Amino acid sequence: MSSASDLARGLGQNAEAVCRTYLPKGRRQGRYWLCGDVHGTPGGSLYVQLFGDRAGKWCDSATSEHGDLLDLIAANRNLDFRTACDEARAFLRLPMQRPAPAPPGTSEAARRLYAASGSIRGTLAEAYLRQRGIALPADASALRFHPRCYYRAPEGRQIWPALIAAVTDGKGNVTGVHRTWLSPDGGKAPVDQPRRALGHLTGNGVRFGAVTDTMIAAEGLETALALKMVMPAMRVIAALSAAHLAALIWPPKLRRLYVARDNDQAGRFALEKLRSRATEIDIRPLVPRAEDFNADLLTLGPDRLRGWIGEQLASDDRHRFLVRDGRQCA
């Protein structure tokens, strides 16, 4: 199954699973999956047929856009045709076609690795995050799992399973990936550098949540996920290092940016650098008690971490974003 028509047919035969993966905020209604647009925002103007001869066909009555599920995946992930086909093959667990190797370290190499990775749910990567006290966010599409990811060591190339996180720009284009190599017991792999990034990172990051006028920028991936877990309505981005945090490009309509820095000199420098650049945005620090917010999550637990974060949020954001047991906190 290698042609586009074969891929579209295979996706149509798994239409509901495709919709639940790429349009998780939609809902099933009878023979259709309903949502607001190809990006999966809540609504009902876009409908996907789930059964019958036209399974996988979709139409957005608000824009007149239509197509098959291969088209939808391309639009949803902002992919070119070839990359969308690779994405579909990964979803259907089909052998990947072998294009010419991408130059190492490039955004193209990062996009191919992301496309070749599968869903994180139920994998060793999810178990690793669970050990860190982290539950996956509702939309975990930025996170994937690769069972055999190459690791370049001085003594030669090794193969380890890996957590793969997509680095995207403001338009949703994949510009890089962050890899965390894992051991079979769910911890980090016993290598010198179990975390490495690939591709173009400057200004970009691993994003969780829809764009609003307020967001959190964090240094590390696990810090971002810990904050997203206790504030699921907040948009969070992981810049992946203090230097990249200082160089972050924020959305044009951003009103307030919380900087969840690590508790060290590099984190303090990144905060001051952002403050010097963002003169028209309300920049506020979020400071952990331990070295970072994932360490706080493990030592304090979710409820006490919410309380600690709540002391640092603006009062209006405390009501908007802090939740406990599915309810917003006062």
C-alpha beads as a LAMMPS data file, in Angstrom:
LAMMPS data file: protein, C-alpha beads

330 atoms
329 bonds

1 atom types
1 bond types

-500.0 500.0 xlo xhi
-500.0 500.0 ylo yhi
-500.0 500.0 zlo zhi

Masses

1 110.0

Atoms # bond

1 1 1 0.000 0.000 0.000
2 1 1 2.162 2.909 -1.250
3 1 1 0.098 5.101 -3.584
4 1 1 -1.841 8.109 -2.318
5 1 1 -5.153 6.474 -3.232
6 1 1 -4.199 3.331 -1.284
7 1 1 -3.240 5.440 1.717
8 1 1 -6.493 7.406 1.552
9 1 1 -8.439 4.149 1.348
10 1 1 -6.586 2.692 4.341
11 1 1 -7.235 5.837 6.357
12 1 1 -10.919 5.710 5.392
13 1 1 -11.145 2.166 6.704
14 1 1 -9.900 3.528 10.037
15 1 1 -11.759 6.827 9.850
16 1 1 -12.848 7.087 13.471
17 1 1 -9.357 6.265 14.775
18 1 1 -7.901 8.923 12.449
19 1 1 -10.417 11.482 13.723
20 1 1 -9.743 10.671 17.362
21 1 1 -6.010 11.111 16.758
22 1 1 -5.983 14.259 14.603
23 1 1 -9.275 15.897 15.655
24 1 1 -9.449 14.931 19.354
25 1 1 -11.665 17.877 20.327
26 1 1 -14.384 16.782 17.903
27 1 1 -17.237 14.410 18.626
28 1 1 -18.999 11.496 16.998
29 1 1 -22.604 12.016 15.951
30 1 1 -24.196 9.076 14.201
31 1 1 -22.225 8.267 11.052
32 1 1 -20.108 11.425 11.251
33 1 1 -17.264 12.997 13.207
34 1 1 -17.901 16.702 13.803
35 1 1 -15.506 19.526 14.627
36 1 1 -14.906 23.168 13.761
37 1 1 -12.159 23.003 11.118
38 1 1 -9.218 20.965 9.809
39 1 1 -7.163 21.975 12.846
40 1 1 -9.659 20.253 15.137
41 1 1 -11.078 23.237 17.010
42 1 1 -14.440 22.559 18.664
43 1 1 -17.480 23.147 16.459
44 1 1 -19.653 21.425 13.928
45 1 1 -19.045 22.872 10.471
46 1 1 -16.550 20.170 9.431
47 1 1 -17.890 16.636 9.206
48 1 1 -16.101 13.397 8.341
49 1 1 -17.990 10.339 7.103
50 1 1 -17.040 7.357 9.235
51 1 1 -18.728 4.459 7.421
52 1 1 -19.812 3.290 3.995
53 1 1 -18.425 3.807 0.514
54 1 1 -17.472 7.414 1.331
55 1 1 -15.782 6.689 4.664
56 1 1 -13.010 9.212 5.204
57 1 1 -14.499 11.899 2.976
58 1 1 -14.905 15.243 4.733
59 1 1 -16.315 18.674 4.047
60 1 1 -16.266 21.980 5.910
61 1 1 -19.559 23.737 5.253
62 1 1 -18.128 27.051 6.509
63 1 1 -15.270 27.195 3.984
64 1 1 -16.354 24.660 1.303
65 1 1 -13.050 22.816 1.829
66 1 1 -13.306 19.066 1.243
67 1 1 -11.207 16.018 0.551
68 1 1 -10.111 12.673 1.962
69 1 1 -8.292 11.903 5.191
70 1 1 -4.874 12.206 3.554
71 1 1 -5.795 15.801 2.648
72 1 1 -7.063 16.372 6.179
73 1 1 -3.835 15.104 7.780
74 1 1 -1.797 17.365 5.490
75 1 1 -3.910 20.400 6.448
76 1 1 -4.067 19.473 10.137
77 1 1 -0.289 19.099 10.469
78 1 1 0.614 21.688 7.783
79 1 1 2.581 19.094 5.810
80 1 1 3.615 18.895 2.189
81 1 1 2.273 15.982 0.135
82 1 1 5.249 13.649 0.586
83 1 1 5.476 14.225 4.326
84 1 1 1.710 13.745 4.665
85 1 1 2.055 10.372 2.958
86 1 1 4.810 9.421 5.397
87 1 1 2.583 10.543 8.259
88 1 1 -0.243 8.345 6.939
89 1 1 2.089 5.347 6.570
90 1 1 3.243 5.830 10.176
91 1 1 -0.361 5.982 11.392
92 1 1 -1.279 2.833 9.449
93 1 1 1.976 1.168 10.594
94 1 1 3.092 0.551 7.015
95 1 1 6.710 0.269 5.874
96 1 1 8.159 3.677 5.125
97 1 1 9.342 4.393 1.598
98 1 1 13.054 4.966 1.416
99 1 1 13.776 8.475 0.066
100 1 1 17.289 9.801 -0.282
101 1 1 18.767 10.425 3.162
102 1 1 18.205 13.926 4.493
103 1 1 21.327 15.878 5.482
104 1 1 21.996 15.118 9.168
105 1 1 20.949 17.789 11.642
106 1 1 18.505 19.520 9.285
107 1 1 14.811 20.325 9.669
108 1 1 14.066 17.809 6.907
109 1 1 15.787 15.060 8.899
110 1 1 13.725 16.102 11.933
111 1 1 10.468 16.008 9.968
112 1 1 11.238 12.526 8.668
113 1 1 11.980 11.225 12.157
114 1 1 8.738 12.724 13.483
115 1 1 6.749 11.221 10.588
116 1 1 8.343 7.803 11.165
117 1 1 7.364 7.813 14.850
118 1 1 4.036 6.537 16.172
119 1 1 1.530 7.492 18.830
120 1 1 2.954 7.846 22.335
121 1 1 -0.092 6.404 24.118
122 1 1 0.485 3.002 25.668
123 1 1 4.217 3.035 24.917
124 1 1 7.469 3.059 26.868
125 1 1 7.600 6.841 26.365
126 1 1 4.281 7.311 28.169
127 1 1 5.559 5.041 30.960
128 1 1 8.694 7.199 31.232
129 1 1 6.602 10.358 31.666
130 1 1 4.434 8.573 34.225
131 1 1 7.580 7.879 36.261
132 1 1 8.138 11.644 36.195
133 1 1 4.643 12.169 37.642
134 1 1 3.319 13.430 34.307
135 1 1 0.005 12.442 32.705
136 1 1 -0.309 13.089 28.981
137 1 1 -2.304 16.183 27.990
138 1 1 -5.579 15.706 26.108
139 1 1 -3.828 16.682 22.883
140 1 1 -0.489 14.875 22.907
141 1 1 0.085 15.177 19.151
142 1 1 3.434 16.939 19.689
143 1 1 4.716 13.793 21.443
144 1 1 5.507 10.521 19.725
145 1 1 7.402 7.288 20.266
146 1 1 10.065 5.660 18.108
147 1 1 11.003 2.092 19.102
148 1 1 14.389 2.106 17.291
149 1 1 15.926 5.576 17.248
150 1 1 19.596 5.929 16.315
151 1 1 21.983 7.345 18.901
152 1 1 25.455 8.421 17.782
153 1 1 28.049 7.490 20.405
154 1 1 31.866 7.822 20.171
155 1 1 32.141 4.051 19.819
156 1 1 29.565 3.913 17.017
157 1 1 25.849 4.034 16.324
158 1 1 23.459 2.549 18.882
159 1 1 19.714 1.930 18.765
160 1 1 17.379 2.801 21.648
161 1 1 13.664 3.514 21.986
162 1 1 12.979 7.239 22.243
163 1 1 10.410 9.844 23.199
164 1 1 10.120 12.212 20.223
165 1 1 8.798 15.777 20.679
166 1 1 8.017 17.962 17.662
167 1 1 9.488 21.480 17.615
168 1 1 7.247 23.801 15.601
169 1 1 7.216 27.422 14.501
170 1 1 4.333 29.847 14.945
171 1 1 2.536 28.449 11.893
172 1 1 2.701 24.858 13.109
173 1 1 5.509 23.756 10.768
174 1 1 7.783 21.075 12.199
175 1 1 11.289 22.592 12.276
176 1 1 12.982 20.154 14.644
177 1 1 12.568 17.350 17.157
178 1 1 13.738 16.683 20.678
179 1 1 14.748 13.096 21.460
180 1 1 14.877 11.434 24.880
181 1 1 16.413 7.978 24.569
182 1 1 14.932 5.415 26.933
183 1 1 15.981 2.177 28.614
184 1 1 13.656 -0.856 28.596
185 1 1 12.714 -0.216 32.259
186 1 1 11.222 3.172 31.390
187 1 1 14.101 5.351 32.593
188 1 1 16.592 7.273 30.492
189 1 1 18.963 5.213 28.361
190 1 1 22.456 4.703 29.890
191 1 1 24.225 6.955 27.371
192 1 1 26.281 10.131 27.814
193 1 1 23.592 12.443 26.391
194 1 1 20.139 10.843 26.677
195 1 1 18.547 14.077 25.399
196 1 1 19.414 15.722 22.127
197 1 1 17.664 18.111 19.762
198 1 1 17.712 18.024 15.976
199 1 1 16.816 20.669 13.408
200 1 1 16.049 24.383 13.709
201 1 1 15.193 25.334 17.306
202 1 1 15.883 29.056 17.665
203 1 1 12.656 30.956 18.300
204 1 1 10.574 27.767 18.190
205 1 1 9.499 25.123 20.699
206 1 1 7.349 22.130 21.627
207 1 1 3.794 23.483 21.917
208 1 1 0.838 22.325 23.989
209 1 1 -2.549 24.020 23.755
210 1 1 -4.393 26.482 21.534
211 1 1 -3.249 30.066 21.073
212 1 1 -4.622 32.566 23.607
213 1 1 -3.498 35.966 24.844
214 1 1 -1.616 34.317 27.723
215 1 1 0.926 31.513 27.756
216 1 1 3.807 29.939 29.671
217 1 1 7.271 29.505 28.188
218 1 1 9.378 26.855 29.925
219 1 1 12.922 25.664 29.500
220 1 1 12.522 21.898 29.517
221 1 1 9.975 19.509 28.028
222 1 1 9.138 17.860 31.347
223 1 1 8.751 21.251 33.047
224 1 1 6.266 22.270 30.348
225 1 1 4.315 19.018 30.705
226 1 1 4.198 19.307 34.512
227 1 1 2.729 22.822 34.201
228 1 1 0.284 21.718 31.496
229 1 1 -0.915 18.909 33.757
230 1 1 -1.941 21.263 36.569
231 1 1 -3.122 24.019 34.191
232 1 1 -4.677 22.168 31.223
233 1 1 -6.358 25.309 29.850
234 1 1 -3.062 27.214 29.675
235 1 1 -0.989 27.235 26.512
236 1 1 2.561 26.057 27.260
237 1 1 5.679 25.958 25.085
238 1 1 8.970 24.212 25.865
239 1 1 11.951 26.063 24.398
240 1 1 14.274 23.141 25.378
241 1 1 17.120 25.226 26.855
242 1 1 17.730 28.511 28.637
243 1 1 19.424 29.958 25.553
244 1 1 16.476 29.046 23.322
245 1 1 14.051 30.358 25.951
246 1 1 15.777 33.741 25.749
247 1 1 15.362 33.709 21.931
248 1 1 11.699 32.593 21.876
249 1 1 9.382 34.096 19.239
250 1 1 5.944 34.665 20.782
251 1 1 2.560 35.004 19.037
252 1 1 1.783 38.542 17.793
253 1 1 -1.367 38.911 19.943
254 1 1 0.228 37.744 23.169
255 1 1 -0.683 39.922 26.167
256 1 1 1.051 38.152 29.054
257 1 1 3.950 35.699 29.101
258 1 1 4.865 33.661 32.159
259 1 1 8.483 32.489 32.083
260 1 1 8.867 29.177 33.922
261 1 1 12.608 29.350 34.318
262 1 1 14.780 26.771 35.988
263 1 1 16.149 27.768 39.391
264 1 1 19.669 28.652 38.264
265 1 1 21.715 31.495 36.781
266 1 1 20.975 30.489 33.177
267 1 1 17.244 30.600 33.911
268 1 1 17.505 34.043 35.489
269 1 1 19.461 35.319 32.470
270 1 1 16.814 33.965 30.059
271 1 1 14.080 35.777 31.985
272 1 1 15.937 39.104 31.869
273 1 1 16.715 38.661 28.170
274 1 1 13.024 38.132 27.406
275 1 1 12.095 41.159 29.489
276 1 1 14.515 43.314 27.509
277 1 1 12.980 42.142 24.209
278 1 1 9.279 42.107 25.119
279 1 1 8.739 45.699 26.201
280 1 1 5.017 45.694 25.227
281 1 1 4.145 42.366 26.902
282 1 1 3.537 41.692 30.573
283 1 1 6.415 39.344 31.443
284 1 1 6.089 37.494 34.751
285 1 1 8.373 34.855 36.258
286 1 1 7.256 31.473 37.547
287 1 1 9.911 30.245 39.963
288 1 1 10.064 26.609 41.155
289 1 1 10.879 25.640 44.719
290 1 1 13.316 22.953 43.575
291 1 1 15.459 22.996 40.440
292 1 1 12.469 22.949 38.060
293 1 1 8.692 22.448 38.064
294 1 1 8.878 18.741 37.268
295 1 1 10.948 18.287 40.423
296 1 1 8.281 20.324 42.249
297 1 1 5.556 18.072 40.877
298 1 1 7.351 14.996 42.192
299 1 1 8.054 16.462 45.634
300 1 1 4.915 18.562 46.223
301 1 1 2.264 16.665 44.263
302 1 1 -0.275 18.300 41.907
303 1 1 -2.404 20.082 44.546
304 1 1 0.452 21.750 46.399
305 1 1 2.094 22.647 43.096
306 1 1 -1.127 24.386 42.029
307 1 1 -1.065 26.344 45.252
308 1 1 2.564 27.384 44.713
309 1 1 1.882 28.442 41.124
310 1 1 -1.307 30.231 42.179
311 1 1 0.723 32.513 44.438
312 1 1 2.666 33.662 41.371
313 1 1 -0.182 34.121 38.850
314 1 1 -2.085 37.337 38.245
315 1 1 -5.480 37.161 39.942
316 1 1 -7.427 37.034 36.653
317 1 1 -5.244 34.183 35.390
318 1 1 -5.668 32.297 38.663
319 1 1 -9.416 32.095 37.978
320 1 1 -8.927 31.288 34.279
321 1 1 -6.299 28.600 34.398
322 1 1 -5.909 26.876 37.756
323 1 1 -8.118 23.811 38.091
324 1 1 -8.587 21.116 40.700
325 1 1 -10.413 17.848 40.043
326 1 1 -11.773 19.225 36.760
327 1 1 -13.099 22.463 38.393
328 1 1 -11.548 25.900 38.290
329 1 1 -10.006 27.071 41.532
330 1 1 -10.870 30.311 43.252

Bonds

1 1 1 2
2 1 2 3
3 1 3 4
4 1 4 5
5 1 5 6
6 1 6 7
7 1 7 8
8 1 8 9
9 1 9 10
10 1 10 11
11 1 11 12
12 1 12 13
13 1 13 14
14 1 14 15
15 1 15 16
16 1 16 17
17 1 17 18
18 1 18 19
19 1 19 20
20 1 20 21
21 1 21 22
22 1 22 23
23 1 23 24
24 1 24 25
25 1 25 26
26 1 26 27
27 1 27 28
28 1 28 29
29 1 29 30
30 1 30 31
31 1 31 32
32 1 32 33
33 1 33 34
34 1 34 35
35 1 35 36
36 1 36 37
37 1 37 38
38 1 38 39
39 1 39 40
40 1 40 41
41 1 41 42
42 1 42 43
43 1 43 44
44 1 44 45
45 1 45 46
46 1 46 47
47 1 47 48
48 1 48 49
49 1 49 50
50 1 50 51
51 1 51 52
52 1 52 53
53 1 53 54
54 1 54 55
55 1 55 56
56 1 56 57
57 1 57 58
58 1 58 59
59 1 59 60
60 1 60 61
61 1 61 62
62 1 62 63
63 1 63 64
64 1 64 65
65 1 65 66
66 1 66 67
67 1 67 68
68 1 68 69
69 1 69 70
70 1 70 71
71 1 71 72
72 1 72 73
73 1 73 74
74 1 74 75
75 1 75 76
76 1 76 77
77 1 77 78
78 1 78 79
79 1 79 80
80 1 80 81
81 1 81 82
82 1 82 83
83 1 83 84
84 1 84 85
85 1 85 86
86 1 86 87
87 1 87 88
88 1 88 89
89 1 89 90
90 1 90 91
91 1 91 92
92 1 92 93
93 1 93 94
94 1 94 95
95 1 95 96
96 1 96 97
97 1 97 98
98 1 98 99
99 1 99 100
100 1 100 101
101 1 101 102
102 1 102 103
103 1 103 104
104 1 104 105
105 1 105 106
106 1 106 107
107 1 107 108
108 1 108 109
109 1 109 110
110 1 110 111
111 1 111 112
112 1 112 113
113 1 113 114
114 1 114 115
115 1 115 116
116 1 116 117
117 1 117 118
118 1 118 119
119 1 119 120
120 1 120 121
121 1 121 122
122 1 122 123
123 1 123 124
124 1 124 125
125 1 125 126
126 1 126 127
127 1 127 128
128 1 128 129
129 1 129 130
130 1 130 131
131 1 131 132
132 1 132 133
133 1 133 134
134 1 134 135
135 1 135 136
136 1 136 137
137 1 137 138
138 1 138 139
139 1 139 140
140 1 140 141
141 1 141 142
142 1 142 143
143 1 143 144
144 1 144 145
145 1 145 146
146 1 146 147
147 1 147 148
148 1 148 149
149 1 149 150
150 1 150 151
151 1 151 152
152 1 152 153
153 1 153 154
154 1 154 155
155 1 155 156
156 1 156 157
157 1 157 158
158 1 158 159
159 1 159 160
160 1 160 161
161 1 161 162
162 1 162 163
163 1 163 164
164 1 164 165
165 1 165 166
166 1 166 167
167 1 167 168
168 1 168 169
169 1 169 170
170 1 170 171
171 1 171 172
172 1 172 173
173 1 173 174
174 1 174 175
175 1 175 176
176 1 176 177
177 1 177 178
178 1 178 179
179 1 179 180
180 1 180 181
181 1 181 182
182 1 182 183
183 1 183 184
184 1 184 185
185 1 185 186
186 1 186 187
187 1 187 188
188 1 188 189
189 1 189 190
190 1 190 191
191 1 191 192
192 1 192 193
193 1 193 194
194 1 194 195
195 1 195 196
196 1 196 197
197 1 197 198
198 1 198 199
199 1 199 200
200 1 200 201
201 1 201 202
202 1 202 203
203 1 203 204
204 1 204 205
205 1 205 206
206 1 206 207
207 1 207 208
208 1 208 209
209 1 209 210
210 1 210 211
211 1 211 212
212 1 212 213
213 1 213 214
214 1 214 215
215 1 215 216
216 1 216 217
217 1 217 218
218 1 218 219
219 1 219 220
220 1 220 221
221 1 221 222
222 1 222 223
223 1 223 224
224 1 224 225
225 1 225 226
226 1 226 227
227 1 227 228
228 1 228 229
229 1 229 230
230 1 230 231
231 1 231 232
232 1 232 233
233 1 233 234
234 1 234 235
235 1 235 236
236 1 236 237
237 1 237 238
238 1 238 239
239 1 239 240
240 1 240 241
241 1 241 242
242 1 242 243
243 1 243 244
244 1 244 245
245 1 245 246
246 1 246 247
247 1 247 248
248 1 248 249
249 1 249 250
250 1 250 251
251 1 251 252
252 1 252 253
253 1 253 254
254 1 254 255
255 1 255 256
256 1 256 257
257 1 257 258
258 1 258 259
259 1 259 260
260 1 260 261
261 1 261 262
262 1 262 263
263 1 263 264
264 1 264 265
265 1 265 266
266 1 266 267
267 1 267 268
268 1 268 269
269 1 269 270
270 1 270 271
271 1 271 272
272 1 272 273
273 1 273 274
274 1 274 275
275 1 275 276
276 1 276 277
277 1 277 278
278 1 278 279
279 1 279 280
280 1 280 281
281 1 281 282
282 1 282 283
283 1 283 284
284 1 284 285
285 1 285 286
286 1 286 287
287 1 287 288
288 1 288 289
289 1 289 290
290 1 290 291
291 1 291 292
292 1 292 293
293 1 293 294
294 1 294 295
295 1 295 296
296 1 296 297
297 1 297 298
298 1 298 299
299 1 299 300
300 1 300 301
301 1 301 302
302 1 302 303
303 1 303 304
304 1 304 305
305 1 305 306
306 1 306 307
307 1 307 308
308 1 308 309
309 1 309 310
310 1 310 311
311 1 311 312
312 1 312 313
313 1 313 314
314 1 314 315
315 1 315 316
316 1 316 317
317 1 317 318
318 1 318 319
319 1 319 320
320 1 320 321
321 1 321 322
322 1 322 323
323 1 323 324
324 1 324 325
325 1 325 326
326 1 326 327
327 1 327 328
328 1 328 329
329 1 329 330
